[in-house]
Amino acid sequence: MPPEVSAERLRSRQVILPFARDRLEEADRHFFDRVAQGYQAVAAAEPERIRVVDGTGSIETVCARIWELVRPILPAVGRW
């Protein structure tokens, strides 16, 4: 997810929960850039195991994206 989208979501939550910040929410953008690069490296190294999901959009949109990736593998692992 682009840092701008993440920052906007954080700001919108602060209106509702102004004192519910944790140490991750206090981290600067460089920290989140490094974390994103780390996840991208793992996803690139293990494409059969790790899927990248576009986290932009509504909760419903992101949820649908996740299910599109997960639903086909559930029968293979004996869950559904």
N, C-alpha and C positions, 0 to 999 in steps of 0.2 A: 504494500500500500504506500502511495506517495506520502512523504513526511507532512505535506500540507494537509492532507485528508486526516491523518492521524492527529495532528495538532488541533484541527477543527473539532474533531470528535471529543478530544480531551477538554477543550474549552466549553463545549456544549454540556458535558457532564458536570463541570465545575459549577454551573448555574444551579444544578439540582443538588449536588453533593460537594459543597465548597471546601469541606475539610477532610475529604476522603482521599487525599493524594498519598501515594506511596513513593518509595524511593525510585522505582522505575519511571513514574510520571515526573519526577524531579530531574531525571537525566536529560542531558542536552542532546541536540540533534546529531552530533557526531557519534554518540553512543549508539543511537538507533540506526545510523548509517552502517556502523560496523556490524551490528547484529544482523541487519538485512543482508549485508555482504556474506556473512557467515552462513545464513540460511540458504542463500542463492548458491553458494559453493557446495553445500551438502546436497541440495536438490540436483545440481548439475552432475555431481559425482555418483548419485544413486537415483536415476530417473525411474527405475522400476519400483522403488520403495517410497520415494518422496514426491508428492505432487504440490505444485504451486497453485494457490487459489488467489484470484484477484479479490482483495478485500474491500474494494471500493463499491459503493452502492448501498442499498438498504439492507437491513438484516435479512429480509426475505430473499433478496437477490443473492447475497453471499451464501445463505443457507442452501438455496437451489444449486448454486455452483458446487458446493461441497457434496451434495447428494448426487450430482451428475458424476462425480469422480468416485464416490464411495459405493453407490448402489451396485455397479457391475462387479465389484470384487467381494461383496458380502457372501454370495452363495459359495464362492471358492474357499472361504474360510469357515464355512459352516454356521454362519450367524443367521441368515434369513433364507 
